[in-house]
Amino acid sequence: MCGIVGVTGKTNTVEILINGLEKLEYRGYDSAGIFVDNQTGEDYLVKEAGRISNLKSAIDDNIHGTAGIGHTRWATHGVPSKFNAHPHVSEDGRFYLVHNGVITNFSELKAQYLKDVNFVSETDTEVVVQLIGYFANEENLTAKQAFKKVLSLLEGSSYAFLMMDREEPETLFVAKNKSPLLIGVGDGFNVVCSDAMAMLKETHDFIELMDGEMVVVKPGSIEIENKNGEAVSRDSYHVEMDDSDSEKGAYPFYMLKEIDEQPAVMRRLLSEYVENEEMVKIDAHILNAMKAADRLYIVAAGTSYHAGLVGKELFESLANVPTEVHVASEFGYHMPLLSEKPFFIFLSQSGETADSRQVLVKVNEMMYPSLTITNSANSTLSREATYTLLLHAGPEIAVASTKAYTAQIAVEALLAKALGTVTGQTKAIDYDVYHELTAVANAMQAMVDEKELINDLAKEFLSETRNAFYIGRGIDYDVSIEAALKLKEVSYVQTEGFASGELKHGTIALIEEGTPVVAIITDAPTASHTRGNVQEVLARGANTITISMESLANEGDQIVLPDVSDLLTPLVSIVPAQLLAYYTSLNRGYDVDKPRNLAKSVTVE
């Protein structure tokens, strides 16, 4: 969840570190810090609580160095503060360390080896750097030897480390297990980062690291060792994305930019996956493996889980294959009874979600086939699954996912169409997915053009409230859950999504005078039932907003959606819900892109 950057062999080290941290701020933003070798033999360590902007304003403009490390934090051990910010320093001032992940046995190691050390933070990370200093001094080990020894002692779900030794000022020591970390390759310099996007101004060539590897990085060399100490040779890969792709441009927030990009993402997916406006291009190996399965298991977390709920409707309707959707953090430790021939689908924007990854490890151990649907090529879930399909959504920077969610649903629709076609399902064969998704793109555009209306509704109904509800039935219930998450995570309005028919079984007790209830009505068989539920909450004083499909609309519905295929309505109905969340947060004066306590890429369990 934290962001790590490092550089060696560049004179503008401070600038590179700060630019990289700004690109990684989506991974955590409660504190940040840098350490730079300023070529004077003195420390240059700066740490600040809060955003990268706080760190930036505290840095001396006259500091220049050729190597350094940086970190932006999402707190796990210890409150957000200057003292708990990274880098952490060994007591003798020799070693500096930044870390992403969780060390579960830090208390035991601290008690066993470090009773005489004066700690300045509450973090597990400081225990690690103090251990490195301890073994270097007590056993007369080199930095590399001490680093390796400490790594062998650690227990935890994941880690990524980047360390500097003042006695080897141009050397970066790197190690990772489960948590993402890349080496960027330059001409006479090299960089380290949690995400390639952080270093695209410096290089487009990166080396991916595998779990258990340790790396020594110098300006002119990169030495990789596996967990057995054996040298590893690995080619770099080239990232085509331009640095400008991750810029806000004229938008005030990334979230609004990414909502607006959704129609273009739909069209890009059609160009990537559909040939001659008819044939869906999915690797035959994927389709054959899915064809052999007797049940699909979609595993995901958060917004991706909600996309999986819609995916279940698509796979069962078009491909006629039973499909289950599971929360990754539960599935990994409480695995249900599986069918005889399961096929697993992992949904993840980042491809680094730790909860999903621990499920994938078990799936691989059981030798079941798997598919990762992700926005990030070369990510851990992509590398370790049997197959991968990419979302082609472009960088998603805002913590609240928007275009990745709709891209996941669109890819699921394309995959369900392809699978149903190869298995001879008449509904899939007859389903014109190209033109249906084209209609979706147009309908999305109509919705993103309704910003003024939706802002007015947010001001009237949501900007002052403490609680709210989304309701719907069938596929609209799936959307209600995601819509509620969007509103609660960026505006802090306590919002729940409910199957509207369940309101009368208890939840209606929470309806008070003025409680906002947003009803989604795109499901024809249950439209009249949901309207009845709207009347029930109105009778108890609720303020209601109705989002309805044009063919099902009634006079008085505030938001009317253009008609699209009944299976693809979630791609359109979610757009006004995303905008309601955005404007509610904006009107309440919050940072839309960086909601409190959250981070974009969840790399700890």
N, C-alpha and C positions, 0 to 999 in steps of 0.2 A: 504494500500500500504506500510505502514511502518512496521517494524518488532519489536516485543516486546518480551523480555525475563525477567524472574525473578526467584529467588531461595531463599529458606529459609531452614536452618538446615544443610548446607554443609560448611565445612571449606575452600574448594577451590572455593569460590564464584566467584572470578575474572576470573579464568580459565573457569568456566562453562558459565559465561555471555559472554565472548569473543568468545568461541567456538559456542555458540548459535547464536550470532550476525553474525558470519561468515556464518553460515548455512542459515541465513535469509537475507543475503545481496541482494539476488535477489529481495526482496520486496522494496528496496530503499537503496541508497548508496551515498547521497549527504552530510550526516553528521551522527555522531554517538556519543553516550555517555553512561556512567554507573554511578550509585551511589552505594556505598557499605558501610554498617555498619562495620567499621573497629575495633569495640570494644574498642575504645579509647575515645568515646564521641565527636570526631571531625568529620567534614564532609570529605568524600572522594568522590568528584565529578570530573569526567574528561569528557570533551566534545571536539570534534575536527570536523572541516569541512572535507569533503571528505570521503574516504573509511575507512573500519574497520582497515586496516593496519595503518592508521594515528593515530587512537585511541589507537591501541595496542602499538605503539611505545612510546606513551605519558604516559603509566601507570607505576606506581612505582612497581617494582617486589616484594617489601617488604610488600605490602599491603595484608592483609588477613582478611577475614570477614566471617560471617556465613549467611548473608542475603544481597541481592542486587537486583537492577533492571537495565535493559539496553534497548537501543533503536537504531535502524538504520532508517534513515529518507528518505522519498520522499516528497519534499517540497510542501505544499499547501499554507500556510500563512507565508510569509516572505521568503527571499532569502536563499539559502543554506549558512550557516555560523555557526561559533562556538556559537554565541549568540542565534541563533534560534534552535540550536540542543537541543535534549532532553537528560536527564531529566530536567524539569523546577522546580523551587524552589519557595516556598512561601516567602514573604518578610522577615518573621521572621526566615527563615532557618529551619523551622520544617518539612514541607511537601515536598516530592519529587514525581514528577509525569511524566509518559510517556504515550503517547497517539497515537492512530491510528484513523483517521477519520476526519470529518469536523463538527465544531460547528457553525451553521449559525447565532445564536443570540449572539455571543460573544461580539460584539460592544455594544449592548444594556445593557448587564449585566455589562460590564466594566464601562459604563457611570452611571449606577444606583448604583453600590455598591463600586466601586474601584477608585473613583476620587482622592484619596490621596495616591494611591500606585505608587511607582516608578517602571515602567516596564523596563526590560532589553532586551526584544525580541519583535518581530512583530507577534508572534503566537497566535492563539486562545487557544492553550494549556496552556500558562502561565496565561491567564484569569481564567481558570478552577482551577489551583492550588492556585492562589491568592484568589479566592472565598472560597476555602476550608479553607485556613488560616483565612480569614476574619470571616466566620461564627463560626469557632472554638473559636476565640478570643471574638468576639462581643456577641455571644450567649452562650458562655461557653459549647460548644458541644464537645463530644468525636470525635475522628478521623472518626469513622464509621458514626456517626450522621451527621457530617459536609459533609462527602463524599456523603451520601444519599441525603442530602438536595440539594447539588449542582446538582446532577444527575437529580433531579426532575425539575430543572430550565432550563436544556439544551434542545436546539432544534438543529436538524441536521440529515443528511441522515444516519449517522452511527458513532459509536465510540467504541473504546476499551481502557480501562484505567487500569493502574497498578500503585499503589501509596504506598509509605512508609512514616511512621511517626517516627521521631527520638525518640519520647517518647514510642513507641512500636516497637523497632528495629527488632524484629524477625517476624513481622506480615506484610503480603502483602494484600493490599486491591484491589480488582479486580471488574471490571464491563464491560459489553459489550452490544451493540445493533447493530445487523447486521454485524459488523466487527468481524472476527474470533478471538477466544481466547480459549486456552485449559489449563486445570490444569493437570500437570503430577504428578503421585502418586509414591512416593518412600517410603523406609523403614527408618523412622526417619527424612525424609526431603520431601519437595514438590517443584515443579517448575511450572512456568507459561510460556506460549509461544504462538506465533501466528500460529505456524505450528509444528506439532509433530516432524518433521525432525530435528528441532533445539535442541531437548533434548533426542534424542535416545541413546546418550552415557550415560545418567543418568537413563532413565526409558523407558519401552515400554508400560506402562499403563497410559491411559489418560481419563479425564472426560471432555466431551463436555459441553459447556455452552450455554444456550438459551438466546434469546433477553430479555433485561430488568432485567437480574439476576445480583446480587451483591454477591461477595464471599469474605470471610475472610480466608486467608490461613496462617497457622502456621506450624512449622516443624512436628507436630504430629496430625494436624486436618485440615479439610476443611469444612467450613460452608457456604452452598449456601442458598440464599434467593431469592424468586421471586419478581416481582415488587410490590406485595402487602405485602411484609415483611414476608411471610410464609416460613418456613423451607422446603427445597427441598432435597430429598435423591435420588442420582443417581449413578448407578454402573459405574465403569470404563470400557473401552474397551481396547483390546490389539492390538498393532500395530506390525505386523509381519516383516515389513521392517527392514533390517539391516542397521546400520549406514554407513557401507562401500558402500551401494548402491548409496549414494549421493556424492561419491568421484570422482574426475576426473581421478584418476589412472595415467597412462602414457600420457594422452592427455593434450595438452597445454591449451585447452579451453573446457568447457562443451558443447558448441554448436557443435563442431566437434564430440565429443563422442556421443551426442544424435542423430546426423545425422547417424553415423555409426550403432547405435542400432536399426534403423528402420526395417531392415530385421528380426531381432530377435523379435521385437514387433509384426510383422505380424504373425510369427509362434506361439507366445504366445497366441495371440487372437484366432487363430484356435484351439489351445488346450483347451482354456477356453470355446469357444462357439460352437464348432462343434464336434459331436459324430459320431464315425465310419466313419470319412471322408465324411459324407453325411448330417446328420440331424443337423440343426442349433438349438442350445439349447437356446431359449429365453422364459422367464417366460410366461406361457399361459395367465396370467392376463394382461400382457402388450399387447400381440397380440390381445386378445379379445377387449380391450379398443380401440386399434388402428383400429381394424376391424369395430367397431361401428362408427368410425368417418367419416365425409364426406370431411374433409380437414385437412391436417397437416400444422402446423405453426412452423417453426424452428426459434428460437430466440437466438441470440448470438452476440458477439462483436469481432472485430479484426479478428485474424486468425481463430477463431472458426466460425465466420460469413462466412468466405471464405470456410471452410469445409462444412458449411450448404448449400452453393450454389451447391457444388458437390452432397451433399445429396439429394437436390431437383431432380437432374437428376436420381439418383438411385431409389428414391421412386416412381417417376412418371413412370420410365421405367419398373422396376421389379414388383412393387406393384399396379401400375395403379391407384394411388390416387393423386389428386391434392395437390400440396405442395407449400407453400409460405415461403420465407426466409426474415427475418426482422432484422434490426439493433436494438439491445436491447434499446439503449439510446433514439431512436426515438419512438419505439413501445410503450414504457411505458407511454408516454405523448401525443402521437398522434395515438391512437389505431384505426386501420382500421375497417370497417364493417366486422364482423366475420360471418362465415358460421353457420348453425344451430347446427352442431355437431363437433366442433373443437377439435383437439388433439394437445397439445403443446409439442415440443421437445426443451429442453435447452441444448446447447453445451457450455461447459466450462472446460478448463483444470483444474483450481483450484477448481471449484465448489463454489467460493466465489465472483464472479463477481457482483459488486453492481448494475450495469445497468440491468443485467439479473434478479437479485433477486427482484428488484422493479417491474418487469413485472410478475414474478412468484407470488408475493403477490397478485396482482390484479387478476391473473388467478385463484388462490385459492379462492379469494372472490367470483368470478363468478361460482365457483364449477365446473370448467372444468378439465378433467384429464390431467396429464402432466408426462413427462419423462425427467430426467436429464441424459445426457451422459457426464461423467466426469472422470478425472484421480484420484480424491480424495474421497475415502470413508469417510463417516461421515461429509462431507462438508455441508455447509448451503443449497445449491441448491439440494444436494442429500437428505438431511433430509426433506426438505419442499415440494419436488415434490412428486407426487403419486408413481412414480416408478423411479428406477435407473439402469443404465447399466454402468459398469466400463470399462475404457480404458486399464487397465493393462499395461501401458506403462512404469512404474517405474518413479522415480523422474525426473522431468524436471527442471533443474536449470537455464540454459541460459534464458535470458529475451526473446529472439526471439524463438518462439515456432517452433519446427520441428517435433519431433516424436509424440507429442500430436495431431498435425494436421492430420498426416497420420493415426494415430490410430482412430481418430474421423471418418474419411472417411471409414475406414475398418469396424468399428462397424455399421455405417450407411448401408454399403453394406450387412452385415450379417443380420441386422434387416429388410432391404427391401426384401431380399431373403425369410426370415421367414414369413413376413407379406404377401408377394405375394403368397407364397405356401399355407398358410391357407385360403386365399381368392380365390384360384383356378386359379391364373394367370399362363398361360402356360409358359410364358417367365421365370418367377421365378422358376417354377417347374423344368424346363429344365436347369436352370443356375447352373453350378457346381462351387459354390462359394469356396469350399475348394481347389480345384485344381487351380482355377483362382487366389486365393490369394497366393497359394504356388508359382505360376509362378511370381506373383508380388514380393514376397520376394526374389526370385532368381534374378529378374531384378533389384531390388533395390541394391542388393549386387554388381551386375555388375557396377552399377553407382557409388557407393561409392568407388569402386576400381579404378575409373578414376580420382582420385584427381589431379594427375600431369597434365593431359590434361586440366582440368577445372581451375586449378591455372594459367596455361599459358594463357588461354583465359581471365581470370580476369585481369591479368597483362596487356595484350595487349589492351583490349577493355574498361575496366571499372575503372581501378585504378587511372586514371588521369582525368576522366570526371566529369562534374558538373551535367549532366542530362542523363537520359536513359529511354527507353520504353520497355515494354513487350507487345507483341501482340499475339492474337490467336482468334479462333472462337469456338462457342459452349462450350464444356467442357474445351477446351484449354483457352478460355477467363476467365473462373472461376479460372484456375490455374495462368493465367497471373496477376490477381489482387493480389493473395497471393505472387507470386514471386516478384512482384514490392514492396510489403510491406517488404519482407525479406531484399531486397537490401537497401531500404531507411532507415530502422530502425537500421541496424548495420553498414552501411558504410556512411550514410548521403548523398548519391547520390540521387538527386531529381528524383524519378522513378515513372512512372505511368503505369498501366496496362489498355490496351484498346482492345475492340473488333476490330480486324484488319480492318473489313469493314467500321468502323467509322472513320478511319484515314483521309480519303478524305473529310470528312464532317467538317473539321476544324483543327484537331490536326496536320495534316501533315505540317501546317504552322510553327510548332516548330522544324521541322527537319532541321538541319544545317550540314555543312561539319563536319564529324567525330562523329555525334550523334550516340551512341550505340542503336541499336534496336534488341531485342531478340525475335525471332519468335518461338512459340511452335506449332508443327504440328503433332497431333496424331488423328485428326478427319477426317476420310476418305472423307466424303461428301464435306468438305470445304477445303481440303488440297490444291487443285490447286488455290483456291481463295486467301488463305493466302500467297501462293507463289507469286501470282500477287501483293499482297500488299508489299511483301518484295522487289520486283522489283521497285515499286513506291518509296520506301524510299531510295533504292540504287541510283536511278536516281537523288536524291536530296542530295547525299553526305553522307548518313548514313553508319556507320559500322555495319554489321549485324552478329548475331550469330543465327544459326538455330538448334533447338532441335527437332528432328523428330523421329517418330516410324520407326523401321527398314523396315517394309513393305511399307512405304510411303517415304522413304529416297531418296534423290537425291545426285549425286556426288557433293561434296563441303559442305555438311551439317557437321558442326563441331561436334555435339553431336548426336549420334544415339542410340536410346533406344531399348532394346529387346521388341519384340511384346508381348502385354498382351491384355486382354479383353478390348474392347473399353470403357466400363463403368469404368474401373479401371486405365486408363492411368494416371489420376492425381497423383496416388500414386507413379508413376515412374518418370513422367516428372518434378515433383517438386524437386526431389533429386538434379539434377544438378543445378537447380536454387538456392537451399539452399547453395550448395557448392560455387557457384559464389558469393553469398552474403558474405559467410564466408571469402573467399580468398580476395575479394575486401576490406573488412574491415581490414583484417590482413595486406594486402599490403599497406594500407593507414596509418597503425600504430595505430589503435584504439583498445580499449578493446572490443573484440567481444562479450563477455558475458554480459557486462554492458553498453549498449549504453546510451548516454546522455539523460537526461530528462525522462527516461522510468523506469518502474518497472514491475515485473512479474505478481503479483496478484493485480488486480485493484479493490480495495475495497471501493472506493469513486465514487459517481456518477459524 
